Amino acid sequence: MKASSRHRRIPTHNSMGWSSNTLNELSELFIHDCNERKGRVLDIGAALGIASLAALEAGAQVVANDTDADHLRQIEAQTRPELLERLEIRQGRFPRQLPLEEAGFDTVHASNIFHFLTGRQLEVGAQSLQHALKPGGKLFAIAATPYMSTFQDFIGPYEVRKAAGELWPGWVENIRSISKHRLLSRLPKSIHLLDDTVLPRVFSAAGFEVERCWLFRRRDLPKSLHLDGRESVGLIARRI
Ligand SMILES: C[S@@+](CC[C@H](N)C(=O)[O-])C[C@H]1O[C@@H](n2cnc3c(N)ncnc32)[C@H](O)[C@@H]1O
């Protein structure tokens, strides 16, 4: 099978990027954790449910979240009837419109959604997940970095901002001002490109122990976005 057909991207219904039909490397680690714990998990920005459906198959009790009700309905429709009792769909914008019960979750998955949050939303989100995870529970997150061919012209200014100690060097108010790539028409106006300094800082400050944070190229990234192997940032953090 050709790589392009194996990693098919399905546009989200609300122009919030794409939902993948393949688990990325970070999501795979999340599913491994689901297999081990068989616990209760939260999938933030689940889109069409690539990870939520796999987590159900792995024996987890899944709360699938998204801002888009259509996405969540589609996840429900794709769930095998015998697994439906372990699926809860919860619509709402993370973090402020997604109330979470205290110590209600063993694991949280957030794939390609944190780059849609402002710095303040990330901080509030990290506190919300600290509240929602059981002690020892884990967060598996992956987000976009500036190191994509689309954002090449931004890498210089970004590194200057970072060296100057800016708190959120990857915040871009209007992505059209830094790139004209055709794929950007499927994204919102602003984006928060993250890295292996900013993301662990946010979660450490909220009381997480960062187990691993690294830059890599996810296997389902479109070829036209490839740059140098640092296109995504992955984070695995443990709630202390
Ligand atoms: C790029 S898709 C990622 C889909 C999926 N997690 C994956 O990795 O294939 C981002 C999804 O996050 C949702 N989303 C964006 N901002 C959100 C927020 N603040 N709270 C919850 N969902 C959000 C969008 O509706 C969209 O379905």
The ligand as a MOL file (V3000), in Angstrom:
LIG
                    3D

  0  0  0     0  0            999 V3000
M  V30 BEGIN CTAB
M  V30 COUNTS 27 29 0 0 0
M  V30 BEGIN ATOM
M  V30 1 C -6.3100 18.5910 14.3620 0
M  V30 2 S -7.7550 17.8270 15.0250 0 CHG=1
M  V30 3 C -6.9650 16.4970 15.9260 0
M  V30 4 C -7.7500 15.2730 15.9150 0
M  V30 5 C -7.2290 14.0440 16.6180 0
M  V30 6 N -6.9860 14.2560 18.0100 0
M  V30 7 C -6.0200 13.4840 15.8880 0
M  V30 8 O -4.9280 13.5560 16.4250 0
M  V30 9 O -6.2000 13.0110 14.7570 0 CHG=-1
M  V30 10 C -8.1860 18.9240 16.3510 0
M  V30 11 C -9.5400 18.6690 16.9790 0
M  V30 12 O -9.5870 19.3860 18.2170 0
M  V30 13 C -10.8410 20.0480 18.3300 0
M  V30 14 N -10.5950 21.2140 19.1910 0
M  V30 15 C -9.9480 22.3600 18.8600 0
M  V30 16 N -9.8670 23.1660 19.9430 0
M  V30 17 C -10.4780 22.4980 20.9520 0
M  V30 18 C -10.7090 22.7930 22.3260 0
M  V30 19 N -10.2960 23.9550 22.8830 0
M  V30 20 N -11.3780 21.8930 23.0960 0
M  V30 21 C -11.7950 20.7180 22.5500 0
M  V30 22 N -11.5990 20.3750 21.2610 0
M  V30 23 C -10.9440 21.2530 20.4770 0
M  V30 24 C -11.2690 20.3710 16.9240 0
M  V30 25 O -12.6600 20.4960 16.8170 0
M  V30 26 C -10.7100 19.1600 16.1470 0
M  V30 27 O -11.6770 18.1550 16.0460 0
M  V30 END ATOM
M  V30 BEGIN BOND
M  V30 1 1 1 2
M  V30 2 1 2 3
M  V30 3 1 2 10
M  V30 4 1 3 4
M  V30 5 1 4 5
M  V30 6 1 5 6
M  V30 7 1 5 7
M  V30 8 2 7 8
M  V30 9 1 7 9
M  V30 10 1 10 11
M  V30 11 1 11 12
M  V30 12 1 11 26
M  V30 13 1 12 13
M  V30 14 1 13 14
M  V30 15 1 13 24
M  V30 16 1 14 15
M  V30 17 1 14 23
M  V30 18 2 15 16
M  V30 19 1 16 17
M  V30 20 1 17 18
M  V30 21 2 17 23
M  V30 22 1 18 19
M  V30 23 2 18 20
M  V30 24 1 20 21
M  V30 25 2 21 22
M  V30 26 1 22 23
M  V30 27 1 24 25
M  V30 28 1 24 26
M  V30 29 1 26 27
M  V30 END BOND
M  V30 END CTAB
M  END
